[in-house]
Amino acid sequence: MGNKAYFMINMEKRFSDDSYYLEAIRELEAMPEVEAVKPVSGVCDLLVTVDAPIRVILVANKIQAKKWVKSLHVLKVGPTEAPKPAERELLEA
């Protein structure tokens, strides 16, 4: 069972350079943990959905190391699927 997380990413450059954004989106989409990349306007430039089989922080660090990332904020982290009853008992113990 992995963890699903949502990252808000601010880019170093503004949307004026389309090739810059397209390359960043391609890099993110090439990562096996990344499920979706959406360009947005407002507080951030990209909204990224990831499914990390081990630890979300490792994926966040890998993305934050990219030269085009100005900042990365983790919105939410949670299990990919609800735990089964037997797993729930172990988690609550």
Secondary structure, 3 states (H helix, E strand, C coil): CCEEEEEEEEECCCCCCHHHHHHHHHHHHCCCCEEEEEECCCCCCEEEEEEECCCHHHHHHHHHCCCCEEEEEEEEEEECCCCCHHHHHHHHC
